[in-house]
């Protein structure tokens, strides 16, 4: 791959990971290193290592005049590893949260029906609306 394509590959991958960290993990900061630092305690150490490697390669390629080519195989391997680990984390987090919140909503609705003598259909509609809002937001 030509050096020009290395720049394209590295920048696209960096932007991809920056977006994932901001969207799914609430990371804050400028650039991949800062984003990782803002949430590193919530990430596995090996994932942090992969993301730091990607960020370092990106920064060297952009800022170091003598660094105009990368080990494409090693870079792609770090990206694939990080992507796989992030995918597992996002799937686990979203499915666990959705099933937990649905269980909590059902328990609250049943409790309210038993305790208070408001017609059950009111709670059913409220519960359905709440579940739909949660699924839309986190689903």
N, C-alpha and C positions, 0 to 999 in steps of 0.2 A: 504494500500500500504506500502511496506517495505521502510525503510529509504534509501536503495540503489536506489529504484525506485523514491523516492522523488528527489534525486540528479539528476537523468536522466530527470525527468519531468521539474524541475526548470531550468536546464541548457538549455534544448531544447527550452523551451518557451522564455527564455531570449535571446537566439541567434536569434530566430524568430523575436522578436520585434526589436532587434538591427539591423537586416537586413532590416526590413521594414523602420525604421527611416532613415537609411543611403540611401537606394535606392530611396524611394519616397519623402523624405523630406529634403535630403541633410544634415542630422545631422552629426556632427563631434565629436570626442572624443573617449575615451577608456571606455567601459562599458556603461550600460544602463543609469545610473544616469547622466553621462557627455553628452551622446547623447541627452537625454531629455532636459538638461540644455541649450544645444546649439540651440534648436528650441522651447523652451517652450512658447515664445510669439506667435508662430504660431499655438499652439495647445489649445483646450479647457481645462479649469482648471480641470474638472473632469477626462479627459484623462490623464493629467499630474499626477494626484493623483493615478490613477490606475497603470500607468507605474512606478511611484516611489515605490508603494507598492510591485510590482513584483521585482524591483531592490533590495529593502531592504531585502526581503525574500531570494533572491538569495545570496546576500552578507553575510547575517547571516548564511545561510546554509553552505557556502563555508569557511568563515573565523572564525566563532564562534564555539569553541570546544564543548560548551554545547548545541548548537542548532543543533539537528540532525533529527528533524522531523518537518513537517509543518502541518498547517490546510489546508488539500488538497482542501476541499470544497471552502474555502475563496480564496485560490490561483487560483483555476480554475475559480471562478466567476470573479476575477479581470482580468484574462487573456481573458475570453470571452467578458467582457465589453470593454476592451482596443481594442481587435481585431475588434469588431463591430464598434467602433468609428473610428478606423483607416481606416477600409474598406469604411465607409461613406465618410471620408475625401479624400481618394484616388480616389474614384469614382466621387465625385463632382469635384475635381480638374482636373482630366484628361478629363472628358466629357465637362466641361466648357471651358477648354483651347482649345480642339480640335475644338469645334463649333465656338469659337471666332476667331481662326486663319484661319479657312476655310472661314468665312465671310469676314475677312480682305483681304485675298488673292483674293477672287472673286471681291471685291470692287476695289482693286488696278488694277487688270487685266482689268476690264471694263473701269476704268479711263484712263489707258494707251491706250487702243484701241481708245477711243474717242479723246484723246489729240494728240496722235502721229499717224502718218499714216504708221506704220509698220503693215505688214499683221497680222490679228487676230490669225492665227494658231500659230505664234511664241509665243504669250502671252498664248495661250491655253496650249501649250506644257510646257512652263515655269511654269505656274500655277499648272498643274498636277504634275510635278516633285516636286515642292515645297510642295504641299499637301502630296504627298507620303512620302517625307522626314520627314515632321512633324509628320504624323501618325505613321511612323516606329519608330521615336524617342520617342514620347510621348504616342502612342496608346497602 
